[in-house]
């Protein structure tokens, strides 16, 4: 099932590519493809376009306040990974 209309702040896990297994945050959408960041390899200033088939939503919560900066986003994603991804 392919998700369309990615909501800003949605937490996803990469299923394919160099970042496979990483937790990422959707920061926007361009041409039907979500733009994702992790705060380190992909900072907020340089989001990556990712094929929607290669992403799986992992948390029912959304991160919006964490999008204030790379450090806050990285901390929030690390906490999510540490507790087992909801």
matplotlib code that plots the C-alpha trace (Angstrom):
import matplotlib.pyplot as plt

x = [0.0, 1.5, 0.8, 0.1, -0.2, 2.8, 2.1, 4.9, 6.5, 5.6, 8.2, 9.2, 11.7, 13.7, 13.2, 15.7, 18.8, 22.0, 19.9, 18.0, 16.8, 17.3, 14.5, 13.7, 11.2, 9.1, 9.6, 7.7, 6.6, 7.7, 6.1, 4.4, 7.7, 8.3, 11.3, 13.0, 15.7, 17.5, 19.3, 22.7, 23.4, 20.4, 20.0, 16.8, 18.5, 19.2, 16.3, 16.3, 13.6, 12.6, 10.4, 7.3, 7.6, 10.8, 9.3, 7.2, 5.5, 6.6, 5.0, 1.5, 2.9, 4.3, 7.3, 6.6, 8.4, 11.5, 11.8, 13.1, 16.7, 18.9, 20.0, 16.4, 15.4, 18.4, 17.7, 14.0, 14.8, 17.5, 15.0, 12.4, 15.0, 16.1, 12.6, 11.9, 10.0, 6.7]
y = [0.0, 3.3, 6.3, 9.6, 13.1, 12.9, 15.0, 17.2, 15.8, 12.2, 9.7, 7.0, 4.3, 3.9, 0.4, 0.7, 2.6, 3.7, 4.9, 1.6, 1.1, 4.8, 6.8, 9.9, 12.8, 14.0, 17.8, 18.4, 16.9, 17.7, 16.2, 13.4, 12.4, 13.0, 15.1, 13.5, 14.6, 13.1, 16.1, 14.7, 13.1, 15.0, 18.3, 20.3, 22.7, 19.8, 17.3, 14.2, 13.2, 9.6, 7.2, 6.6, 2.8, 2.9, 4.4, 3.0, 5.2, 4.0, 6.3, 7.5, 10.8, 13.6, 15.7, 19.4, 21.2, 19.2, 20.7, 23.8, 22.6, 19.7, 19.0, 18.8, 16.5, 14.2, 13.9, 13.1, 10.4, 8.9, 8.7, 7.0, 4.5, 3.8, 3.0, 0.6, 2.9, 3.0]
z = [0.0, -1.1, 1.0, -0.7, 0.8, 3.3, 6.4, 7.6, 10.8, 10.0, 11.2, 8.7, 8.4, 5.2, 3.6, 0.8, -0.2, 1.5, 4.5, 4.9, 8.5, 9.4, 11.0, 9.1, 9.4, 6.5, 6.1, 2.9, -0.5, -4.0, -7.0, -5.0, -3.4, 0.3, 1.3, 4.4, 6.8, 9.8, 11.1, 10.5, 7.1, 5.7, 7.5, 7.3, 4.8, 2.4, 2.4, 0.3, -2.1, -1.4, -3.3, -1.2, -1.8, 0.1, 3.3, 6.1, 8.7, 12.1, 14.7, 15.2, 16.6, 14.5, 15.2, 14.4, 17.2, 16.6, 13.1, 14.6, 14.2, 13.3, 16.8, 18.1, 15.2, 15.7, 19.4, 18.9, 16.2, 18.5, 21.4, 19.1, 17.9, 21.5, 22.6, 19.7, 17.3, 19.0]

ax = plt.figure().add_subplot(projection="3d")
ax.plot(x, y, z, "-o")
ax.set_aspect("equal")
plt.show()
